[in-house]
Amino acid sequence: MSGIYIHIPFCKQACHYCDFHFSTSLKKKEEILDAILQEIVLRKADWQEEPVETIYFGGGTPSILSNSEIETILQSIYENFSVVNTPEITLEANPDDLTKERIIALAQTKINRLSVGVQSFFEEDLQLMNRAHNADEAWQSLETARTYFDNISIDLIYGIPGMSMDKWQQNIEKALTLGVPHISSYALTVEPKTALASLIAKGTIPMPDDGEAHEHFLQLMQLLKQNGYVHYELSNFGKPGYFSQNNTAYWMGKKYMGIGPSAHSFDGVNRSWNISNNTLYLKKIQSGILPSEKELLSLNDRYNEYIMTGLRTMWGVSLQKVQNDFGEKYLTYLLKNAQKYIQSLQLVIENNVLKTTAEGKFFGDGIASELFMVD
């Protein structure tokens, strides 16, 4: 197994664009944390032989936990699983949680990578998204964190309505000034049933413009390439040696285990996911039952996932692997359907590997879906 993902389903407040599973009520926090510890033990038998290379606290907002709560979870993982000598242990954190005292205390724990949800260094953007932090907290937390942590990633969102090209460039340049070695950047997307979708429907906020988002993305690629970042996955840029080991394992199709409400797992053949309901999750765990559903992936499912993840990364889709793992029928189908994208210079075949070009990257997910094998 490459990694363990722990989903902490709590946030101080709801961001307008978020459709992840979380609660803004902390009433059941102690119970959920106890259940997470119980789930770790319940899953021990199935995964015990697999060495753990990465541990990732996601959410929600994992930095809402105290350091002692984080350490208790880590201690349980170390007691129940075989963890490698130098695992990558990431904590997703919001800038408002990262005071100087907190950062110093975190540096004393096993956490060795911070993923900081900055999203923007501008006040008006943070307010539009209903973020819990302000622009000054974003800057200050990172300035301090750089003193105590070497491996830091930040999130930035582009395609925000009203964001000029100049303002987006300033966001990127602020990140470069801070010297963070990893940047994850996403287009603002409107998910159903979110506050953002409701505000757009009412006309309070304009719909994000795909054309603007594409321009922002091209500028991001150019600036980060000039500054020594490798664009190793559609939304991820890292300095050499600073790629996210946790996320890279997902894209490489390695096994991983998800702990906590709504967390997903993959054992190499089956995909499973925990129930996205804190109360039902607690009930099941307290009865000694894993609160998960399982799906056996068909050959088509596995092929489609490989195409999707491969085209998102710099490693691309190995034509040899397609032939070996899925057979001649799938390879022929792939090459036939890829032809128009090769002709439009959005895909290219290099060393028997199919990849997106710079022009095709932004449209990678759409292109991948056109190459899927449908039942």
N, C-alpha and C positions, 0 to 999 in steps of 0.2 A: 504494500500500500504506500502510496506516495504521501498522503496527507490526511489530516483531520481538520474539518471545518466545524467551528462552534457558532451556532446562530444565537445571538443575544437579542431577544425580541422586544427591546425597550428603547424609547427615544424621549427626549424632553418635550419636543413638539414635532408636529407632522410637517415635513417639507411638502410644498404644493405639488411637486412632480413625482413623488415616491409611491410605488405600488408594491414595495416589499412588505413582508409580514412583520408588524411591530405593534406595540401598545404604548400610549403615552401615560398610562396608569402604572405606577410601580407597586401597586398593592400586592401582586403575586410574585414579586421579584425573588424573595427568599425561597418560596416554594419551587419556582422554575429552576433556580440554581441548584437546589437539592435534587430535582428531577434530572437535570443535566448530568449531575454526578452519578445518579442511579443508571442513566442510559449508558454512560461510559462503561459501567460494570456489566450491564446487560449485553453489550455488543462485544465484550471481550472474547468470548468463545469463537465467534465467527472471524475475527480479524487478528487474533493473537500472534500468528506466525509472521505477520507482515510488518517490516520495519517502517517506522513513522519518520518521514523526512521533513515534513512541514506541519505546522500548527497555525491555524488562522482563526482569529476572533473577528467575526463579521456580524452584520445585523441589518436593521436596528443600529444602535450606537453602543458598541462594547465598552467605550471609555466611560460609560455611565456606571460601570462596576468599579468598586474600590480595588486597590492593588491586592489586598488580601483575598478578595473574592476571585480575582484572576489567578493568583498563586495557588489557591485551593483547587481550581479546575486543572491547572497545569500539573500539580502534584498527583492528582488522580490519574491523569493520562500517563505520566511517567511510571506510576505504580502498576497500571494495568496493561500497558503496551511497551513494545521495545522501540525506544526512541534513539535515533542515530546520535553520534557525538556532537555534531554541530547542526542542529535543525534550524530552519528558518521559522521564527515565531513572530507572526505579525499581529498587531493590534490596530484595528480601524479606530480612529479617534476624531472627535470634533475639536476644532480650535479652542472653543470656550471651555473644554475640559482640561486643556493642556496648559495649566499654570506652570510657572517655573518649579514650584515645589513638587507638583505632580510629575513633571518630566524627570526631575532628579530621582524621585522615588521609583518611577518606572524603569529607569536605567539600572536600578539595583535588582530588578526581576530578570527572568529568563527572556522577556520580550526583547528581540533584537532588530525589529523592523516596525516602523510606524507608517500607517497609511492614513493621511490626514485629509479629511473632507473639506477642502477649502472652497471649491466650486467657482469662486470669483474673489478678486481683491477689491471689488467695488461695492459700496454700501447699497446702491439702488438695485443691483442684481441680487444681492443676498436677501433684500426685503421682498423682491418680486417672488423669489423661490421659498420665502418663509424659513430661512435658515436660522438656527439658534445663535449663531455667532455674528460679530460685526467685522468689518474690514481690518480694523486695527488688531483685533484678536488673531485674525488669520496670519498677519505679518509677524506679530510678536511671538506667537506660539512656535512658528517655524524658525525664527531667529534663535530662539532658545534651544529648540529641539536639535538643531544642527550641532550644538556644542556637546550634546550628550549621546546622540545617535548618528551613526554613519549612514545607515540604510533607511532612507525616508522616501516615501512616495506621496504625491499629492494628486487630488482629483481636481480637474477643471472642466467646466461646462461651457460649450460654445453654442451658437445658434439661438441665444437668448433674444427675444424680441427687443428691437431697439439697440442692440449691441453693434456699434460701428466697428469697422475693420481696425481702426486706430486703437480703440478701447481693448479689443481682443488681443492686439499685439502687445499692449501694455501689460495685460494679464500674463502673457507668456514671458515677457521680459522680466517681470517681477519674480516669477518662478526661477528664471535663469540667474538672476541676481542673488537669490537665496542659495543657489547651488544644489538644489535637491537632485539626486541622481536618477529619479524615476518619476514619470508623469503619466497618469491615466487621464484621458480626456474623452468626453462623450458629448454628442449632440443632445440638446434638450428635446426630449420626446414626450409627447402627450399620451399618457396611458389612460385607458378608460377608468371611470369611477375615481379619478384623483381630483384634488381641489383645482389643479391647473386646468383640467378638462372642463370643469364647471365654470371657472373664471373666463375661459375662452368662449364657451357657449353663451355666456352672458354679455360678451363683448368688452369685459373689463380689461382683458389682456389680449393683444393680437396673437394670431396663430404664428408659431415659429415658421420662418421661411426656409425651405429646403435649399434654395439657391444660395442664400446667405450662409447657411450652415456649411455647404460645400466649399465656399470661398474661405471660410474660417479654417476648415480642415486642411485645405491646401497650404494656407499660410502657416498653420501649426507644423505640418510635415516639413516645410522648407526651413523654418526657423530652428526647429529641434535638430534637423540633420546638420545644419551649419554649426551647431553647438555640440556635436559629438554624441548625440543620442541615436540609438538604433531603434527603428520602427519595427519592433519584432511581432506585434499583434495589432490588429486594426485600431484599437483604442489605447495601446500601451507603447510607451517609449522609455527606454532605459539606457543608461551608460553601460558599457561593457562590464559584466560582473554584477550588475544590479537588476537583472530581469527578475520578475516575481517568480520564484520557484513554485509557489503554490498554484498560481494560475497557469503557468506553463505546463504543469502536470495535467491539468484539466484538458488543455488543448492537445496534449500528446496522447490522450486516451488512457492515462494511468488510473489505477484504482484510488478512490478516496472515500472517506466516511464522513457523513454529516451528522452532527449531534445538535439537538434542540429543535423547537417547533419550526416547521417548514424546511428544515435542512435536507439537502439531497445527498445521496450516496451512489457510488458506481463500483461494482465488484469485478468489472471486466466483461460481464455478460448481461447482468441485470442492472437496471436503474431503479432506485427506490427513493421515496421521499416521506418525510414525517408530516403529520397533519398540521395544517396552518391555523391552529386554534389553541391558544394557551390553556384553556380550561380542559379541553378534551385531551390534549397532550399530557397534562398533569394526571388526569383520571387513569389513562392507559398505563403510564409509567408507574404510578402508585399501585397498580394491580399487577405489576411485573410483566407487562406486555409492551412490546415495541410498537409505537404508534405510527407504523409506516405502511405504505402501499408499495407494491413491487410491479415492475413491468419487465418482461423478458423481451429484449430487443431482437427484432427480426433482422435478417440479412440486409434488407432494404434500409431499416432504421440505422444500422451500424454504418452502412455505406454513406447514407445521407449525413450522418453526424461527422464522419471523417471528411466529407467534402466541405461541410460548413466550417469546421474548426481549421482544416488545412488551409482554406482560402483566406481565412482571417489572419494567418501567421506568415512570417517570412520563410517558414520551412515548406510551405505549399503542400500540394497533393502529389505524392509519389505515384507515378503511373505503374511502377513495378509492384508497389504495395496493393494497388487496386486490383491488378491482375492476380497476384498471389492470394490475397485475402477474400476477394469477391468473385474473381473469374473473368473470362474473356468477354462475356456478355456485358458486364458492367463497364469494362474498359472501352469497348466499342461504343456503348451508349454515351459515356462521358466525353470521348473525343469528338463524336458527332455533334453533341449539343454545345460543346465548348467552342466549336469552329467560328461561329459568328462573333464571339467575344475576342477571339484571337485576331480576327480580321479587323475588328474595331479597336484593336490595341489595348483592350482592357485586361486580357489574359495573355500569358506568354508561356511557352514550354522551354525550360532550360535544364539541361542535364537530366532529361526524363522526369522533370518535376513541373507540374502545372501551378502557376502563381498569378496573383493579380499584379498588374503594373501600377505605377504611381497614379495613372489616370483611372484605373479600375478599382483602387482600394476603397474609396468612399462608397462604391456601389457593390462591395464584395458580398454582403448578405443576400442582396437581390439576385446577383449573378449565381450564387451558390444554389438558391432555391430553384433556378431554372435548370440546374444540373441534377436535381434530385431524381431518384427513381421512385415513381409513384405506383402504389399497388393497383 
